[in-house]
């Protein structure tokens, strides 16, 4: 946690894997899946700051998402 301009802030980072998502044709029941690749992975960074006057409440200030995130594979 950092203190920037007197406010507490932090960055939450995580990866998401889109290869686990798929589509399904409702009428036929056919499921369409893709082959897992780097294009399925996303690296998220969410800048958070502590809310003024409310203990334990944090607010997202900035969201960055990097596609084709090889570091998440």
SETIKE-667571 format. One line per field, with one value per atom (N, C-alpha, C): residue number from 0; residue in three letters; x, y, z. Coordinates in nm, 2 decimals. Example, Ala and Ser with C-alpha at 12.3 -4.5 7.8 and 13.67 -1.06 7.14 Angstrom:
BEGIN
seq (0; 0; 0; 1; 1; 1);
type (Ala; Ala; Ala; Ser; Ser; Ser);
X (1.32; 1.23; 1.32; 1.28; 1.37; 1.29);
Y (-0.57; -0.45; -0.33; -0.22; -0.11; 0.00);
Z (0.78; 0.78; 0.78; 0.71; 0.71; 0.79);
//
This chain:
BEGIN
seq (0; 0; 0; 1; 1; 1; 2; 2; 2; 3; 3; 3; 4; 4; 4; 5; 5; 5; 6; 6; 6; 7; 7; 7; 8; 8; 8; 9; 9; 9; 10; 10; 10; 11; 11; 11; 12; 12; 12; 13; 13; 13; 14; 14; 14; 15; 15; 15; 16; 16; 16; 17; 17; 17; 18; 18; 18; 19; 19; 19; 20; 20; 20; 21; 21; 21; 22; 22; 22; 23; 23; 23; 24; 24; 24; 25; 25; 25; 26; 26; 26; 27; 27; 27; 28; 28; 28; 29; 29; 29; 30; 30; 30; 31; 31; 31; 32; 32; 32; 33; 33; 33; 34; 34; 34; 35; 35; 35; 36; 36; 36; 37; 37; 37; 38; 38; 38; 39; 39; 39; 40; 40; 40; 41; 41; 41; 42; 42; 42; 43; 43; 43; 44; 44; 44; 45; 45; 45; 46; 46; 46; 47; 47; 47; 48; 48; 48; 49; 49; 49; 50; 50; 50; 51; 51; 51; 52; 52; 52; 53; 53; 53; 54; 54; 54; 55; 55; 55; 56; 56; 56; 57; 57; 57; 58; 58; 58; 59; 59; 59; 60; 60; 60; 61; 61; 61; 62; 62; 62; 63; 63; 63; 64; 64; 64; 65; 65; 65; 66; 66; 66; 67; 67; 67; 68; 68; 68; 69; 69; 69; 70; 70; 70; 71; 71; 71; 72; 72; 72);
type (Unk; Unk; Unk; Unk; Unk; Unk; Unk; Unk; Unk; Unk; Unk; Unk; Unk; Unk; Unk; Unk; Unk; Unk; Unk; Unk; Unk; Unk; Unk; Unk; Unk; Unk; Unk; Unk; Unk; Unk; Unk; Unk; Unk; Unk; Unk; Unk; Unk; Unk; Unk; Unk; Unk; Unk; Unk; Unk; Unk; Unk; Unk; Unk; Unk; Unk; Unk; Unk; Unk; Unk; Unk; Unk; Unk; Unk; Unk; Unk; Unk; Unk; Unk; Unk; Unk; Unk; Unk; Unk; Unk; Unk; Unk; Unk; Unk; Unk; Unk; Unk; Unk; Unk; Unk; Unk; Unk; Unk; Unk; Unk; Unk; Unk; Unk; Unk; Unk; Unk; Unk; Unk; Unk; Unk; Unk; Unk; Unk; Unk; Unk; Unk; Unk; Unk; Unk; Unk; Unk; Unk; Unk; Unk; Unk; Unk; Unk; Unk; Unk; Unk; Unk; Unk; Unk; Unk; Unk; Unk; Unk; Unk; Unk; Unk; Unk; Unk; Unk; Unk; Unk; Unk; Unk; Unk; Unk; Unk; Unk; Unk; Unk; Unk; Unk; Unk; Unk; Unk; Unk; Unk; Unk; Unk; Unk; Unk; Unk; Unk; Unk; Unk; Unk; Unk; Unk; Unk; Unk; Unk; Unk; Unk; Unk; Unk; Unk; Unk; Unk; Unk; Unk; Unk; Unk; Unk; Unk; Unk; Unk; Unk; Unk; Unk; Unk; Unk; Unk; Unk; Unk; Unk; Unk; Unk; Unk; Unk; Unk; Unk; Unk; Unk; Unk; Unk; Unk; Unk; Unk; Unk; Unk; Unk; Unk; Unk; Unk; Unk; Unk; Unk; Unk; Unk; Unk; Unk; Unk; Unk; Unk; Unk; Unk; Unk; Unk; Unk; Unk; Unk; Unk);
X (0.08; 0.00; 0.09; 0.05; 0.13; 0.04; 0.10; 0.03; 0.07; -0.03; 0.00; -0.09; -0.03; -0.10; -0.18; -0.13; -0.20; -0.31; -0.34; -0.44; -0.38; -0.44; -0.39; -0.44; -0.35; -0.38; -0.31; -0.36; -0.29; -0.34; -0.27; -0.30; -0.33; -0.44; -0.48; -0.45; -0.38; -0.35; -0.39; -0.44; -0.48; -0.49; -0.50; -0.52; -0.65; -0.70; -0.83; -0.80; -0.87; -0.85; -0.98; -0.99; -1.11; -1.13; -1.03; -1.04; -1.15; -1.19; -1.29; -1.43; -1.44; -1.57; -1.60; -1.72; -1.76; -1.90; -1.94; -2.08; -2.15; -2.28; -2.37; -2.49; -2.52; -2.64; -2.75; -2.85; -2.96; -3.04; -3.07; -3.16; -3.09; -2.97; -2.90; -2.83; -2.79; -2.72; -2.57; -2.53; -2.39; -2.30; -2.19; -2.10; -1.98; -1.94; -1.83; -1.72; -1.61; -1.49; -1.37; -1.28; -1.16; -1.04; -0.93; -0.81; -0.74; -0.70; -0.63; -0.51; -0.50; -0.38; -0.36; -0.25; -0.22; -0.33; -0.41; -0.51; -0.63; -0.63; -0.73; -0.70; -0.58; -0.54; -0.53; -0.58; -0.58; -0.52; -0.44; -0.37; -0.44; -0.50; -0.57; -0.49; -0.50; -0.45; -0.56; -0.59; -0.70; -0.64; -0.63; -0.58; -0.69; -0.67; -0.77; -0.73; -0.82; -0.79; -0.89; -0.85; -0.94; -1.04; -1.16; -1.27; -1.25; -1.28; -1.28; -1.40; -1.37; -1.48; -1.55; -1.51; -1.58; -1.47; -1.46; -1.35; -1.38; -1.28; -1.29; -1.34; -1.38; -1.44; -1.33; -1.31; -1.21; -1.28; -1.23; -1.29; -1.19; -1.24; -1.15; -1.14; -1.01; -0.98; -0.95; -0.88; -0.83; -0.82; -0.86; -0.85; -0.78; -0.68; -0.60; -0.60; -0.63; -0.63; -0.54; -0.45; -0.35; -0.40; -0.43; -0.47; -0.35; -0.37; -0.26; -0.15; -0.18; -0.09; -0.01; 0.10; 0.18; 0.22; 0.23; 0.27; 0.16; 0.04; -0.07; -0.09; -0.02; -0.03; 0.03);
Y (-0.12; 0.00; 0.12; 0.22; 0.35; 0.46; 0.56; 0.69; 0.79; 0.83; 0.93; 1.05; 1.17; 1.29; 1.27; 1.19; 1.17; 1.06; 1.00; 0.90; 0.76; 0.66; 0.53; 0.47; 0.41; 0.35; 0.22; 0.14; 0.01; -0.03; -0.12; -0.18; -0.32; -0.37; -0.51; -0.56; -0.67; -0.73; -0.88; -0.92; -1.06; -1.09; -1.22; -1.27; -1.33; -1.32; -1.40; -1.48; -1.59; -1.69; -1.71; -1.65; -1.66; -1.79; -1.88; -2.01; -2.09; -2.06; -2.14; -2.10; -1.99; -1.94; -2.00; -2.03; -2.09; -2.05; -2.08; -2.04; -2.18; -2.17; -2.28; -2.24; -2.32; -2.29; -2.35; -2.27; -2.32; -2.42; -2.40; -2.49; -2.63; -2.63; -2.76; -2.82; -2.73; -2.78; -2.79; -2.75; -2.76; -2.66; -2.70; -2.62; -2.58; -2.46; -2.41; -2.37; -2.44; -2.41; -2.37; -2.29; -2.25; -2.32; -2.33; -2.38; -2.28; -2.32; -2.22; -2.16; -2.03; -1.96; -1.83; -1.76; -1.64; -1.54; -1.54; -1.45; -1.46; -1.57; -1.59; -1.53; -1.48; -1.44; -1.28; -1.23; -1.09; -1.06; -0.96; -0.91; -0.79; -0.79; -0.67; -0.60; -0.47; -0.38; -0.28; -0.29; -0.20; -0.11; 0.02; 0.11; 0.15; 0.12; 0.14; 0.25; 0.32; 0.42; 0.41; 0.43; 0.42; 0.54; 0.50; 0.61; 0.70; 0.82; 0.92; 0.90; 0.89; 0.88; 0.75; 0.65; 0.52; 0.41; 0.35; 0.26; 0.13; 0.08; -0.05; -0.04; 0.07; 0.09; 0.14; 0.07; 0.11; 0.13; 0.22; 0.26; 0.24; 0.18; 0.17; 0.31; 0.34; 0.47; 0.46; 0.35; 0.33; 0.18; 0.14; 0.00; -0.01; -0.10; -0.12; -0.27; -0.31; -0.45; -0.47; -0.56; -0.60; -0.73; -0.73; -0.85; -0.93; -1.05; -1.14; -1.14; -1.16; -1.15; -1.28; -1.30; -1.42; -1.45; -1.35; -1.38; -1.45; -1.46; -1.53; -1.67; -1.71; -1.85; -1.95);
Z (0.00; 0.00; 0.00; -0.08; -0.09; -0.04; 0.01; 0.04; -0.06; -0.14; -0.24; -0.21; -0.18; -0.15; -0.02; 0.07; 0.20; 0.19; 0.07; 0.06; 0.05; 0.11; 0.09; -0.04; -0.11; -0.24; -0.26; -0.35; -0.39; -0.53; -0.59; -0.72; -0.70; -0.75; -0.75; -0.89; -0.90; -1.03; -1.03; -1.14; -1.16; -1.31; -1.34; -1.48; -1.49; -1.62; -1.65; -1.77; -1.78; -1.88; -1.96; -2.08; -2.16; -2.23; -2.23; -2.30; -2.23; -2.11; -2.04; -2.08; -2.16; -2.21; -2.35; -2.37; -2.50; -2.54; -2.66; -2.70; -2.72; -2.72; -2.74; -2.82; -2.93; -3.00; -2.93; -2.89; -2.81; -2.88; -3.01; -3.08; -3.10; -3.15; -3.18; -3.06; -2.96; -2.85; -2.88; -3.00; -3.04; -2.96; -2.90; -2.83; -2.91; -2.92; -2.99; -2.90; -2.90; -2.82; -2.91; -2.85; -2.92; -2.87; -2.94; -2.89; -2.81; -2.69; -2.60; -2.66; -2.65; -2.70; -2.61; -2.64; -2.57; -2.58; -2.69; -2.71; -2.61; -2.54; -2.44; -2.30; -2.28; -2.15; -2.14; -2.03; -2.00; -1.86; -1.86; -1.73; -1.69; -1.57; -1.52; -1.41; -1.41; -1.30; -1.26; -1.14; -1.09; -0.98; -1.00; -0.90; -0.81; -0.68; -0.58; -0.48; -0.42; -0.31; -0.20; -0.08; 0.03; 0.03; 0.05; 0.05; 0.18; 0.16; 0.27; 0.36; 0.49; 0.59; 0.61; 0.53; 0.54; 0.56; 0.68; 0.71; 0.63; 0.56; 0.49; 0.35; 0.31; 0.17; 0.08; -0.03; -0.13; -0.26; -0.34; -0.47; -0.58; -0.69; -0.81; -0.88; -0.90; -0.96; -1.11; -1.14; -1.27; -1.30; -1.43; -1.47; -1.60; -1.60; -1.72; -1.75; -1.88; -1.91; -2.03; -2.02; -2.13; -2.19; -2.32; -2.39; -2.43; -2.47; -2.51; -2.41; -2.29; -2.17; -2.15; -2.21; -2.20; -2.06; -1.97; -1.84; -1.76; -1.82; -1.75; -1.79; -1.89; -1.94; -1.84);
//
